[in-house]
Amino acid sequence: MSIEIRVPTLPESVADATLISWHKQPGDLIAKDENLVDLETDKVVLEVPAPQAGILKEIISPDGSTVQSGDLLAIISAATETITDDSDTANPTPTQPESSASNIPLSPAVRRLIFENDIDPSRITGTGKGGRITKSDVQAYLSSQTQVNPAPANPNTSEPKPVPTDATTSIKVSPTPATDTNGRPEQRVPMTRLRAKVAERLLQAQQNAAMLTTFNEVNMQSVIDLRKQYQERFIAKHDVKLGFMSFFIKASIEALKRYPAINASIDGHDIIYHGYYDVGIAVSSPRGLIVPVLRDADQLDFAGIEKNIVDFGEKAQTGTLTYAELNGGTFTITNGGIFGSMLSTPILNPPQCAILGMHAITERPVVEKGEIVIRPVMYLALSYDHRLVDGRDAVQFLVAIKEGLESPAHLLLNI
């Protein structure tokens, strides 16, 4: 029985997807629920599992194809059909050899080897039972072909380079060499869907918002001392490290409660004031920058926040974040400090009207009680949409975050 593999139903906001790469080739054995192919959308990579065990018979949509919900991807032979075929070929009747290459009985391993090397199986003499072609027969054929047609030796030719791939997907990039007008090497690769979507949204943010940025600095000594004092006990109880991000999220939520316009968004001629706090956390992944959303962050304690952040990071690396984890958000925090950034102006994440930028912590001379001391200082940047947020509110919002971080007891005691 043949089973059709089709594109699963995509979310309403996603029109189509790009087929990144097949994990199986025609002739390969397939286990039930095994991932067959990856589909890249604007936000996440979707896996298409096998509904039933069997053999991949035919690929309809090759790598790089643009597909929509319900499109046919491939056809597999169910396990029952495979068993029947194997039983028939295991005891072949003594008839004349088949003249058609497609009718030659092949095991899955042999079929894959023949497919990968683009061999006509009718050219191979089978030594197996009933003249069946074995894997050793294919390997022997390949060796004989190599000896008959050896590769031309050229001492000036370097080792062949592997086909390059785009850093944010597994789609193979064309190895065709290219040069500029002066003969210097260059390479043209297609922009990934995620990168194209990020570019579109960033351009949209700059064109459709009156974006400004205000800055401040925060003395991180109190937070650092608190982490050092309680880190071991925190790990022992919650099985997760106490990081800096949970402090920033807590401080941001308290500041958002004081200045609700910064937790709002513009929809046409209306302002939507959100009565909840869904904080987006910018995370770097192999596919690019993505922003999973921490839902109802105000209802989480420090351990809950840190566990969610760790979970987001792991899913971002493995590409298993879901649409639900990436959609929405009322406020975003991005941390360029982990890459060494000293200062930057983050761009809004539409339709949100504000984003907080964290930066590297560096020791700087600070005046305290008339004396110059060395303290760990971080620069903060708040980009905001001036159409909705007044400059005064933006500055005071950032001051509120500064106060919460420099006196963490305020966050713990909710004062």
Secondary structure per residue as TSV (DSSP state, phi and psi in degrees):
chain	resnum	aa	ss	phi	psi
A	1	M	-	360.0	131.3
A	2	S	E	-92.7	139.0
A	3	I	E	-121.6	132.2
A	4	E	E	-87.6	134.4
A	5	I	E	-103.1	117.9
A	6	R	E	-119.9	161.8
A	7	V	-	-65.4	128.4
A	8	P	-	-66.2	164.6
A	9	T	-	-63.7	122.9
A	10	L	-	-87.8	154.1
A	11	P	-	-59.2	158.9
A	12	E	T	-59.6	-32.4
A	13	S	T	-80.7	-3.4
A	14	V	-	-113.4	118.3
A	15	A	-	-80.6	-40.3
A	16	D	-	-152.8	-179.5
A	17	A	E	-143.5	159.2
A	18	T	E	-106.9	131.1
A	19	L	E	-77.8	112.9
A	20	I	E	-77.3	-61.7
A	21	S	E	-161.2	144.3
A	22	W	E	-85.3	134.9
A	23	H	S	-91.7	-8.8
A	24	K	-	-130.8	156.1
A	25	Q	-	-122.4	159.2
A	26	P	T	-51.6	131.1
A	27	G	T	100.3	-13.5
A	28	D	-	-76.0	144.2
A	29	L	E	-72.3	143.4
A	30	I	E	-128.1	132.9
A	31	A	-	-94.5	153.0
A	32	K	T	-60.8	136.2
A	33	D	T	70.9	8.0
A	34	E	-	-75.4	138.4
A	35	N	E	-68.5	124.5
A	36	L	E	-94.6	-42.1
A	37	V	E	-153.6	152.6
A	38	D	E	-107.0	134.3
A	39	L	E	-115.8	124.4
A	40	E	E	-97.5	128.9
A	41	T	-	-111.9	-169.6
A	42	D	S	-64.9	-22.4
A	43	K	S	-123.5	-44.3
A	44	V	-	-130.9	169.5
A	45	V	E	-104.7	123.6
A	46	L	E	-97.1	140.3
A	47	E	E	-100.0	141.0
A	48	V	E	-112.3	105.0
A	49	P	E	-83.2	159.6
A	50	A	-	-78.5	127.6
A	51	P	S	-72.9	-17.5
A	52	Q	S	-157.4	152.4
A	53	A	-	-69.7	151.0
A	54	G	E	165.9	-147.6
A	55	I	E	-129.0	136.3
A	56	L	E	-71.8	113.1
A	57	K	E	-85.7	-44.6
A	58	E	E	-154.7	138.5
A	59	I	E	-99.2	122.4
A	60	I	S	-91.1	-42.9
A	61	S	S	-108.7	111.6
A	62	P	-	-77.8	174.4
A	63	D	T	-55.7	139.5
A	64	G	T	89.0	-5.5
A	65	S	-	-70.5	147.7
A	66	T	E	-98.4	122.3
A	67	V	E	-126.2	160.1
A	68	Q	-	-122.9	170.8
A	69	S	T	-54.1	130.4
A	70	G	T	86.7	-6.5
A	71	D	-	-65.6	146.7
A	72	L	E	-77.1	126.0
A	73	L	E	-100.6	-45.2
A	74	A	E	-164.1	172.1
A	75	I	E	-128.1	132.1
A	76	I	E	-119.2	152.9
A	77	S	E	-94.8	124.0
A	78	A	E	-63.3	160.7
A	79	A	H	-59.0	-34.7
A	80	T	H	-64.7	-39.2
A	81	E	H	-68.9	-36.4
A	82	T	H	-65.0	-42.7
A	83	I	H	-63.1	-41.1
A	84	T	H	-62.1	-44.4
A	85	D	H	-62.3	-42.2
A	86	D	H	-66.2	-38.1
A	87	S	H	-68.1	-33.2
A	88	D	H	-70.0	-38.3
A	89	T	H	-84.7	-17.2
A	90	A	H	-70.7	-26.6
A	91	N	S	-125.9	68.9
A	92	P	-	-69.6	147.4
A	93	T	-	-80.4	149.5
A	94	P	S	-75.0	74.5
A	95	T	-	-108.9	178.4
A	96	Q	-	-66.7	147.6
A	97	P	-	-58.3	141.6
A	98	E	-	-66.3	138.7
A	99	S	S	-87.0	-22.1
A	100	S	-	-90.5	129.5
A	101	A	G	-63.8	-31.0
A	102	S	G	-69.8	-18.4
A	103	N	G	-93.9	-1.5
A	104	I	S	-71.2	125.1
A	105	P	-	-67.3	127.2
A	106	L	-	-134.1	139.8
A	107	S	-	-75.9	161.4
A	108	P	H	-56.2	-41.5
A	109	A	H	-64.7	-41.5
A	110	V	H	-68.6	-42.0
A	111	R	H	-60.1	-41.0
A	112	R	H	-66.3	-43.2
A	113	L	H	-63.2	-39.0
A	114	I	H	-68.1	-40.0
A	115	F	H	-65.4	-43.9
A	116	E	H	-65.2	-31.9
A	117	N	H	-102.0	5.1
A	118	D	T	52.7	58.6
A	119	I	-	-109.2	142.8
A	120	D	-	-84.4	111.8
A	121	P	G	-63.1	-19.6
A	122	S	G	-68.8	-15.7
A	123	R	G	-85.3	-7.8
A	124	I	S	-102.7	132.7
A	125	T	-	-88.3	118.4
A	126	G	-	-80.7	137.6
A	127	T	-	-111.3	1.7
A	128	G	S	-79.3	-175.1
A	129	K	G	-61.3	126.7
A	130	G	G	69.2	22.8
A	131	G	G	79.4	15.8
A	132	R	-	-70.5	141.1
A	133	I	-	-78.9	128.6
A	134	T	-	-104.6	170.6
A	135	K	H	-62.7	-36.2
A	136	S	H	-65.1	-34.6
A	137	D	H	-63.7	-42.2
A	138	V	H	-66.0	-43.7
A	139	Q	H	-63.9	-38.8
A	140	A	H	-65.1	-38.8
A	141	Y	H	-64.3	-42.5
A	142	L	H	-63.6	-39.6
A	143	S	H	-65.0	-41.5
A	144	S	H	-65.9	-37.2
A	145	Q	H	-67.6	-35.1
A	146	T	H	-66.7	-38.6
A	147	Q	H	-71.3	-35.2
A	148	V	H	-72.6	-40.2
A	149	N	S	-120.9	71.2
A	150	P	-	-66.4	152.2
A	151	A	-	-69.0	137.3
A	152	P	-	-63.0	130.1
A	153	A	-	-80.1	130.7
A	154	N	-	-143.8	106.4
A	155	P	T	-63.5	-19.3
A	156	N	T	-88.7	-3.6
A	157	T	-	-97.4	126.5
A	158	S	-	-79.1	171.5
A	159	E	-	-61.3	141.6
A	160	P	-	-61.6	135.6
A	161	K	-	-86.5	144.3
A	162	P	-	-65.9	153.2
A	163	V	-	-64.4	124.0
A	164	P	-	-71.0	156.9
A	165	T	B	-126.1	154.3
A	166	D	-	-66.4	136.6
A	167	A	T	-63.8	-22.5
A	168	T	T	-105.5	1.2
A	169	T	S	-146.2	177.1
A	170	S	-	-105.2	15.8
A	171	I	-	-72.8	130.6
A	172	K	B	-70.9	138.2
A	173	V	-	-96.2	141.2
A	174	S	-	-58.4	128.4
A	175	P	-	-82.0	5.1
A	176	T	-	-59.8	120.9
A	177	P	-	-67.9	147.3
A	178	A	E	-139.8	153.5
A	179	T	E	-138.2	158.8
A	180	D	-	-84.7	-170.9
A	181	T	T	-65.3	-19.3
A	182	N	T	-99.7	9.4
A	183	G	S	81.5	9.3
A	184	R	-	-83.4	144.1
A	185	P	E	-70.3	142.8
A	186	E	E	-150.5	166.6
A	187	Q	-	-139.1	133.9
A	188	R	-	-109.4	123.6
A	189	V	-	-127.3	148.8
A	190	P	-	-71.1	143.0
A	191	M	-	-72.8	134.2
A	192	T	-	-68.9	160.7
A	193	R	H	-61.7	-40.8
A	194	L	H	-64.1	-45.3
A	195	R	H	-63.9	-39.3
A	196	A	H	-65.3	-38.8
A	197	K	H	-68.8	-40.5
A	198	V	H	-61.4	-44.5
A	199	A	H	-60.6	-41.6
A	200	E	H	-63.8	-44.5
A	201	R	H	-70.3	-38.0
A	202	L	H	-66.6	-41.0
A	203	L	H	-65.6	-38.7
A	204	Q	H	-62.1	-40.6
A	205	A	H	-64.0	-39.7
A	206	Q	H	-74.2	-31.5
A	207	Q	H	-83.3	-32.2
A	208	N	H	-106.2	2.6
A	209	A	S	-130.9	148.4
A	210	A	-	-90.6	80.6
A	211	M	E	-86.5	127.7
A	212	L	E	-127.6	164.1
A	213	T	E	-134.0	134.0
A	214	T	E	-118.3	150.4
A	215	F	E	-124.6	158.1
A	216	N	E	-159.2	174.5
A	217	E	E	-130.1	152.1
A	218	V	E	-132.8	136.1
A	219	N	E	-82.3	113.8
A	220	M	-	-90.6	9.0
A	221	Q	H	-60.9	-42.7
A	222	S	H	-64.8	-41.8
A	223	V	H	-65.9	-42.3
A	224	I	H	-63.3	-43.7
A	225	D	H	-63.3	-40.4
A	226	L	H	-65.1	-40.9
A	227	R	H	-64.9	-42.6
A	228	K	H	-64.7	-37.5
A	229	Q	H	-70.1	-37.6
A	230	Y	H	-116.3	6.9
A	231	Q	H	-60.5	-48.4
A	232	E	H	-63.7	-42.9
A	233	R	H	-68.2	-35.5
A	234	F	H	-64.4	-44.7
A	235	I	H	-65.1	-42.5
A	236	A	H	-62.1	-36.1
A	237	K	H	-86.2	-40.0
A	238	H	H	-108.6	-7.0
A	239	D	S	58.6	37.1
A	240	V	S	-156.5	148.7
A	241	K	-	-76.5	149.9
A	242	L	-	-87.6	106.8
A	243	G	-	-97.5	-174.5
A	244	F	S	-81.4	-31.5
A	245	M	H	-60.8	-36.2
A	246	S	H	-63.7	-35.1
A	247	F	H	-66.2	-42.0
A	248	F	H	-67.7	-37.7
A	249	I	H	-66.6	-44.4
A	250	K	H	-61.6	-44.4
A	251	A	H	-65.4	-38.4
A	252	S	H	-66.1	-40.9
A	253	I	H	-63.3	-42.9
A	254	E	H	-63.2	-37.8
A	255	A	H	-70.5	-36.6
A	256	L	H	-64.7	-33.8
A	257	K	H	-66.4	-32.4
A	258	R	H	-77.8	-32.5
A	259	Y	-	-126.1	79.5
A	260	P	G	-62.9	-21.2
A	261	A	G	-64.4	-27.2
A	262	I	G	-76.9	-17.2
A	263	N	G	-98.6	13.3
A	264	A	E	-103.9	177.9
A	265	S	E	-147.7	159.7
A	266	I	E	-102.0	130.2
A	267	D	E	-126.5	96.9
A	268	G	T	66.6	-118.0
A	269	H	T	-101.0	11.7
A	270	D	E	-111.9	152.8
A	271	I	E	-109.6	128.8
A	272	I	E	-105.5	113.3
A	273	Y	E	-93.6	113.6
A	274	H	-	-82.5	129.6
A	275	G	S	-91.1	19.7
A	276	Y	S	-140.3	170.4
A	277	Y	-	-130.0	90.6
A	278	D	-	-100.8	105.9
A	279	V	E	-97.9	120.7
A	280	G	E	-82.1	138.2
A	281	I	E	-121.4	111.6
A	282	A	-	-66.0	127.4
A	283	V	E	-128.8	136.1
A	284	S	E	-85.4	135.3
A	285	S	E	-134.3	167.8
A	286	P	T	-59.7	-21.9
A	287	R	T	-91.9	-9.3
A	288	G	E	128.9	-168.5
A	289	L	E	-80.0	129.1
A	290	I	E	-131.4	159.0
A	291	V	-	-129.4	85.9
A	292	P	-	-68.6	153.3
A	293	V	E	-111.9	128.9
A	294	L	E	-89.2	103.1
A	295	R	T	-72.9	139.9
A	296	D	T	46.7	51.8
A	297	A	G	-61.6	-26.2
A	298	D	G	-68.4	-17.4
A	299	Q	G	-94.4	0.8
A	300	L	-	-100.9	145.3
A	301	D	-	-87.1	-177.7
A	302	F	H	-59.7	-42.8
A	303	A	H	-65.2	-41.6
A	304	G	H	-62.3	-39.7
A	305	I	H	-64.5	-46.9
A	306	E	H	-64.3	-38.5
A	307	K	H	-65.5	-39.6
A	308	N	H	-65.8	-38.4
A	309	I	H	-65.3	-43.3
A	310	V	H	-61.8	-42.5
A	311	D	H	-62.7	-42.4
A	312	F	H	-61.1	-44.0
A	313	G	H	-61.5	-42.5
A	314	E	H	-66.6	-43.3
A	315	K	H	-67.3	-34.3
A	316	A	H	-64.4	-38.1
A	317	Q	H	-71.7	-33.2
A	318	T	H	-94.4	-4.2
A	319	G	T	70.7	32.7
A	320	T	-	-111.1	12.6
A	321	L	-	-66.6	141.5
A	322	T	-	-96.9	167.5
A	323	Y	H	-60.5	-40.2
A	324	A	H	-61.0	-32.1
A	325	E	H	-80.6	-11.7
A	326	L	H	-111.0	-14.7
A	327	N	S	-86.3	150.1
A	328	G	-	82.0	-149.7
A	329	G	-	103.9	138.7
A	330	T	S	-110.7	-16.0
A	331	F	E	-158.4	147.2
A	332	T	E	-127.6	144.5
A	333	I	E	-122.9	131.0
A	334	T	E	-125.4	139.0
A	335	N	E	-117.6	90.1
A	336	G	G	-78.1	-9.0
A	337	G	G	-65.6	-27.5
A	338	I	G	-67.1	-17.6
A	339	F	G	-101.9	1.9
A	340	G	T	98.1	8.7
A	341	S	-	-68.0	131.1
A	342	M	S	-88.4	-37.5
A	343	L	-	-160.9	140.9
A	344	S	-	-157.5	168.5
A	345	T	-	-117.6	95.9
A	346	P	-	-63.1	149.7
A	347	I	-	-97.0	142.4
A	348	L	-	-58.6	151.4
A	349	N	-	-107.8	90.4
A	350	P	T	-56.1	145.7
A	351	P	T	-89.4	14.1
A	352	Q	B	-63.2	155.1
A	353	C	S	-109.6	5.4
A	354	A	E	-156.9	152.6
A	355	I	E	-147.3	136.7
A	356	L	E	-102.0	130.0
A	357	G	E	-108.0	122.9
A	358	M	E	-95.3	155.3
A	359	H	-	-138.3	-177.0
A	360	A	-	-68.0	145.1
A	361	I	E	-90.5	121.1
A	362	T	E	-130.8	148.7
A	363	E	E	-76.3	129.3
A	364	R	E	-138.2	154.4
A	365	P	E	-72.2	128.5
A	366	V	E	-129.9	141.6
A	367	V	E	-90.8	119.8
A	368	E	E	-129.6	120.5
A	369	K	T	53.2	40.9
A	370	G	T	81.5	4.8
A	371	E	E	-121.3	148.1
A	372	I	E	-90.4	121.3
A	373	V	E	-128.4	162.8
A	374	I	E	-96.9	125.5
A	375	R	E	-135.0	149.8
A	376	P	E	-75.5	116.6
A	377	V	E	-119.6	141.6
A	378	M	E	-124.3	137.1
A	379	Y	E	-85.2	136.9
A	380	L	E	-113.3	146.2
A	381	A	E	-132.9	131.1
A	382	L	E	-119.7	111.7
A	383	S	E	-93.1	137.7
A	384	Y	E	-145.7	159.9
A	385	D	E	-90.7	110.8
A	386	H	T	-68.9	-12.5
A	387	R	T	-66.7	-29.0
A	388	L	T	-113.6	-35.9
A	389	V	S	-106.5	125.3
A	390	D	-	-76.3	153.2
A	391	G	H	-58.1	-38.1
A	392	R	H	-61.2	-46.2
A	393	D	H	-63.5	-39.7
A	394	A	H	-63.8	-44.0
A	395	V	H	-65.6	-45.0
A	396	Q	H	-68.1	-32.4
A	397	F	H	-60.6	-45.8
A	398	L	H	-68.2	-35.5
A	399	V	H	-64.3	-38.2
A	400	A	H	-63.1	-39.5
A	401	I	H	-65.4	-41.8
A	402	K	H	-59.1	-46.3
A	403	E	H	-64.1	-40.7
A	404	G	H	-64.9	-35.4
A	405	L	H	-78.7	-34.6
A	406	E	H	-78.7	-17.3
A	407	S	S	-132.8	75.5
A	408	P	T	-58.0	-19.5
A	409	A	H	-61.1	-30.0
A	410	H	H	-61.9	-38.6
A	411	L	H	-70.9	-37.6
A	412	L	H	-74.8	-34.3
A	413	L	H	-96.3	-4.7
A	414	N	T	55.7	52.3
A	415	I	-	-126.7	360.0
